[in-house]
Amino acid sequence: MQPDEVRIHDTREWIARSREDLDMAAFALTPKPPFLRDCLFHSQQAGALASARKLVAEVFACLPSEVQSSRPGTVRDDEPTTT
């Protein structure tokens, strides 16, 4: 994958997880009485995922291109590998 494709994929994953948390928050309100703590927890998680993703994207965009091309969890050609 090209770096832009990776960012698009990662962003879609974060948005999907955020939507899942919103769905869980809504579901927690369906029983009588509703599960308010669960609703609040999943609402907070959804907001945190959405805002964290935006913050990461803004910080990432400010980095030099050589740093942008090295993603966490990947090994660059100039780094020694340890096994």
C-alpha positions in Angstrom: 0.0 0.0 0.0 1.1 3.5 -0.7 1.3 5.9 2.3 -1.9 7.7 1.2 -3.7 4.4 0.9 -2.5 3.4 4.4 -3.8 6.7 5.8 -7.1 6.3 4.1 -7.4 2.7 5.4 -6.4 3.7 8.9 -8.8 6.6 9.0 -11.7 4.4 7.8 -10.8 1.9 10.6 -10.9 4.6 13.3 -14.2 6.0 11.9 -15.7 2.5 11.9 -14.6 1.9 15.5 -16.0 5.3 16.5 -19.4 4.4 14.9 -19.4 1.1 16.7 -19.0 2.9 20.0 -21.9 5.2 19.0 -24.0 2.2 18.2 -23.2 0.7 21.6 -24.1 3.9 23.3 -27.5 4.0 21.6 -28.0 0.3 22.4 -27.2 0.9 26.1 -30.2 3.3 26.2 -32.8 0.7 25.0 -33.3 -1.3 28.2 -35.6 0.0 31.0 -33.9 1.3 33.0 -31.1 2.2 30.6 -27.4 1.4 31.1 -26.3 5.0 31.5 -22.7 4.3 32.5 -22.3 2.1 29.5 -23.9 4.8 27.3 -21.6 7.4 28.7 -18.5 5.2 28.3 -19.1 4.4 24.7 -20.0 8.0 23.9 -16.7 9.2 25.4 -14.8 6.5 23.5 -16.4 7.5 20.2 -15.5 11.1 20.7 -12.0 10.2 21.8 -11.4 8.1 18.7 -12.7 10.7 16.4 -10.7 13.6 17.9 -7.5 11.5 18.4 -7.6 10.5 14.7 -7.9 14.1 13.6 -5.1 15.2 15.9 -2.8 12.4 14.7 -3.5 13.3 11.1 -2.7 17.0 11.7 0.5 16.2 13.5 1.5 13.6 10.9 1.0 16.2 8.1 3.5 18.5 9.7 6.3 15.9 9.7 9.0 15.6 7.0 8.1 13.2 4.2 10.9 10.8 5.3 9.2 10.4 8.7 5.8 10.1 7.2 6.9 7.2 5.1 8.0 5.2 8.2 5.0 3.9 10.0 5.0 2.4 13.5 5.3 -1.3 13.4 7.2 -1.3 10.1 10.9 -1.7 9.5 12.7 0.8 7.3 15.5 -0.3 5.1 18.1 1.6 7.1 17.1 0.2 10.5 18.7 -3.0 11.8 16.3 -5.8 12.6 16.3 -7.8 15.8 15.1 -11.3 16.0 
